[in-house]
Amino acid sequence: MKTTPYWWEEAEPQHGERRPDRDACDTLVVGAGYTGLSAAITLAEAGVDNVVVVDARRVGEGASSRNGGQLGNAPKFDLAYATRLFGPERGGEIMEDYAQSMPFLLERARTLTDPFDLTMNGTVISAHTRADLDRLRQERDALPAEQRGNAELIPEQAIGTVLKTRIYRGALLRHDQGSIHPAKYVAALANRARALGVQIVTGLRYLGATQGADGYTAILREDAGTETFSLHAGRILLAVNGYAGPELPWLRQRTIPIQSYMIATEPRPFAEMEELIPGNRAVIDTKHILYYFRRSPDGTRILFGGRARFRTSTEAESAVGLRAFMEHTFPSLKGIGITHSWSGNVCFARDFVSHIGRTGDGIYYSSCCNGNGISMSTYLGHRAAQAMLDLPGHDRGVVNTHFPRIPLYNGHPWFLPIVGSWYRFQDKYTRWRDR
Ligand SMILES: Cc1cc2nc3c(=O)[nH]c(=O)nc-3n(C[C@H](O)[C@H](O)[C@H](O)COP(=O)(O)OP(=O)(O)OC[C@H]3O[C@@H](n4cnc5c(N)ncnc54)[C@H](O)[C@@H]3O)c2cc1C
């Protein structure tokens, strides 16, 4: 079993350049995932010359080449919650931001020349309990009239039409969502950025910056070495999501990195897999500790993901937990070979909302996809670039909202095993009550 993502078989992350080819740049973007690259593209498309993206790893080697490739844009909260936190106007705008992220991804996709297996086959949101199915019904009814036709409620008796399993109480089938090959997508964004003149430098860790009269002096260090050097930047954007290290304490105090795990099965005949997940749709369930799964783009494997454990665990350990739940979902897969097991960091905020803003010294950040990030990070990068360009109307929605610090926390999520056990208990209890 390999411990690298299945996606890397076809699109392993590549190194960019080793050093910036200049001592100064207009904008320095830290993080070469969807957020950072999308920001760089928007800046370059707006005519900003001299954008440099740096990453400590290879291009997209963070969550952007490790995820499930399932496109969705539902936030982890509703309008009432957003209104309670930010007031009716901001709350409504934040919901709009989430709604905008999927159309924006499709718009950006049209500008990319490299293929990345984008299919709008739909997403099955499967209900853990009858109460969850009711909530999904309400969610569908609350959609704007023109979108409601794209959301089909599947009752429990008919779940077999979308999934060959008996474990769910029904589902909401969203015809307007789909999936991608995540590693090809991040590579396609990088190539688009390069074509627009953006320089992408990898293997360089950003260590911080000092502010001067005309911008910042950023300190960079080769990730594998000790030598540091400086780069002058007019503006800096931190797009590091779940990979903020000790060098970024301000973000570390506000973001919770949670490892999410995935496995890929060995290939099986297409027809057999088509029976399990007809139409190769993406599937996600409604539990607190949720599972998500789909078939590989060629339709022959199951790619199954979730939070197998809340303590750091090896790929071998997480594969055991994921396999057990996969076999519970699809008993016919019992004993199937697992070829890949891997993990990556998902980034959560205390309030479950994505945030774009500036730290005390004026450095921009875009952070926290809260587990739902392909379309949202692509869009957040774009919105962060709009904020940096100071475009009229940028100060709305997720831009410049209060980004709460987490009490008694400095980046080491000691509380996750406790919170995880509580959520796991709730998932079991609600299902028991629903029997
Ligand atoms: C296993 C898994 C499954 C997921 N499944 C889905 C899914 O199916 N659908 C979905 O919508 N979302 C999913 N997500 C979430 C999604 O992958 C992320 O939200 C998205 O990739 C975040 O992109 P990003 O560019 O913000 O961050 P990342 O891609 O994580 O990039 C951040 C980069 O910052 C770099 N960095 C950090 N600190 C520094 C520094 N000091 N100097 C230089 N570089 C630095 C890191 O090396 C990293 O490359 C999943 C995530 C994981 C881990």
The ligand as an SDF file (V2000), in Angstrom:
LIG
                    3D

 53 58  0  0  0  0  0  0  0  0999 V2000
   -7.9890   14.5220    2.6930 C   0  0  0  0  0  0  0  0  0  0  0  0
   -8.7400   15.7750    2.3000 C   0  0  0  0  0  0  0  0  0  0  0  0
   -9.9250   15.6470    1.5860 C   0  0  0  0  0  0  0  0  0  0  0  0
  -10.6180   16.7980    1.1920 C   0  0  0  0  0  0  0  0  0  0  0  0
  -11.7170   16.6350    0.3780 N   0  0  0  0  0  0  0  0  0  0  0  0
  -12.3160   17.7340   -0.1160 C   0  0  0  0  0  0  0  0  0  0  0  0
  -13.3470   17.5820   -1.0730 C   0  0  0  0  0  0  0  0  0  0  0  0
  -13.6800   16.4770   -1.5030 O   0  0  0  0  0  0  0  0  0  0  0  0
  -13.9700   18.7030   -1.5140 N   0  0  0  0  0  0  0  0  0  0  0  0
  -13.5790   19.9590   -1.1040 C   0  0  0  0  0  0  0  0  0  0  0  0
  -14.1970   20.9460   -1.5360 O   0  0  0  0  0  0  0  0  0  0  0  0
  -12.5700   20.1370   -0.2380 N   0  0  0  0  0  0  0  0  0  0  0  0
  -11.9110   19.0570    0.2410 C   0  0  0  0  0  0  0  0  0  0  0  0
  -10.8400   19.2140    1.0800 N   0  0  0  0  0  0  0  0  0  0  0  0
  -10.4040   20.5940    1.4250 C   0  0  0  0  0  0  0  0  0  0  0  0
   -9.5300   21.2230    0.3070 C   0  0  0  0  0  0  0  0  0  0  0  0
   -8.5500   20.3280   -0.1320 O   0  0  0  0  0  0  0  0  0  0  0  0
   -8.8400   22.4700    0.8500 C   0  0  0  0  0  0  0  0  0  0  0  0
   -9.8270   23.3340    1.3860 O   0  0  0  0  0  0  0  0  0  0  0  0
   -8.0680   23.2410   -0.2110 C   0  0  0  0  0  0  0  0  0  0  0  0
   -7.1770   22.4040   -0.9020 O   0  0  0  0  0  0  0  0  0  0  0  0
   -7.3000   24.3720    0.4570 C   0  0  0  0  0  0  0  0  0  0  0  0
   -6.4770   24.9970   -0.5030 O   0  0  0  0  0  0  0  0  0  0  0  0
   -5.4310   26.0600   -0.0300 P   0  0  0  0  0  0  0  0  0  0  0  0
   -4.7070   26.5570   -1.2180 O   0  0  0  0  0  0  0  0  0  0  0  0
   -6.0960   27.0920    0.7940 O   0  0  0  0  0  0  0  0  0  0  0  0
   -4.4450   25.2790    0.9650 O   0  0  0  0  0  0  0  0  0  0  0  0
   -3.3460   24.1690    0.6530 P   0  0  0  0  0  0  0  0  0  0  0  0
   -3.5820   23.4740   -0.6290 O   0  0  0  0  0  0  0  0  0  0  0  0
   -3.2400   23.3280    1.8570 O   0  0  0  0  0  0  0  0  0  0  0  0
   -2.0220   25.0180    0.4560 O   0  0  0  0  0  0  0  0  0  0  0  0
   -1.3790   25.6820    1.5090 C   0  0  0  0  0  0  0  0  0  0  0  0
    0.1080   25.7000    1.1590 C   0  0  0  0  0  0  0  0  0  0  0  0
    0.7830   26.5970    2.0210 O   0  0  0  0  0  0  0  0  0  0  0  0
    2.1040   26.1390    2.1370 C   0  0  0  0  0  0  0  0  0  0  0  0
    2.7280   26.7880    3.2890 N   0  0  0  0  0  0  0  0  0  0  0  0
    2.3110   26.7690    4.5820 C   0  0  0  0  0  0  0  0  0  0  0  0
    3.1230   27.5270    5.3410 N   0  0  0  0  0  0  0  0  0  0  0  0
    4.0730   28.0280    4.5110 C   0  0  0  0  0  0  0  0  0  0  0  0
    5.2130   28.8860    4.7170 C   0  0  0  0  0  0  0  0  0  0  0  0
    5.4980   29.4000    5.9210 N   0  0  0  0  0  0  0  0  0  0  0  0
    5.9970   29.1930    3.6480 N   0  0  0  0  0  0  0  0  0  0  0  0
    5.6960   28.6910    2.4090 C   0  0  0  0  0  0  0  0  0  0  0  0
    4.6390   27.8700    2.1710 N   0  0  0  0  0  0  0  0  0  0  0  0
    3.8420   27.5640    3.2100 C   0  0  0  0  0  0  0  0  0  0  0  0
    1.9530   24.6350    2.2880 C   0  0  0  0  0  0  0  0  0  0  0  0
    3.1520   23.9610    1.9420 O   0  0  0  0  0  0  0  0  0  0  0  0
    0.7970   24.3510    1.3290 C   0  0  0  0  0  0  0  0  0  0  0  0
    1.2490   23.8870    0.0770 O   0  0  0  0  0  0  0  0  0  0  0  0
  -10.1430   18.0980    1.5400 C   0  0  0  0  0  0  0  0  0  0  0  0
   -8.9520   18.2140    2.2630 C   0  0  0  0  0  0  0  0  0  0  0  0
   -8.2520   17.0810    2.6340 C   0  0  0  0  0  0  0  0  0  0  0  0
   -6.9660   17.2270    3.3880 C   0  0  0  0  0  0  0  0  0  0  0  0
  1  2  1  0
  2  3  1  0
  2 52  2  0
  3  4  2  0
  4  5  1  0
  4 50  1  0
  5  6  2  0
  6  7  1  0
  6 13  1  0
  7  8  2  0
  7  9  1  0
  9 10  1  0
 10 11  2  0
 10 12  1  0
 12 13  2  0
 13 14  1  0
 14 15  1  0
 14 50  1  0
 15 16  1  0
 16 17  1  0
 16 18  1  0
 18 19  1  0
 18 20  1  0
 20 21  1  0
 20 22  1  0
 22 23  1  0
 23 24  1  0
 24 25  2  0
 24 26  1  0
 24 27  1  0
 27 28  1  0
 28 29  2  0
 28 30  1  0
 28 31  1  0
 31 32  1  0
 32 33  1  0
 33 34  1  0
 33 48  1  0
 34 35  1  0
 35 36  1  0
 35 46  1  0
 36 37  1  0
 36 45  1  0
 37 38  2  0
 38 39  1  0
 39 40  1  0
 39 45  2  0
 40 41  1  0
 40 42  2  0
 42 43  1  0
 43 44  2  0
 44 45  1  0
 46 47  1  0
 46 48  1  0
 48 49  1  0
 50 51  2  0
 51 52  1  0
 52 53  1  0
M  END
$$$$
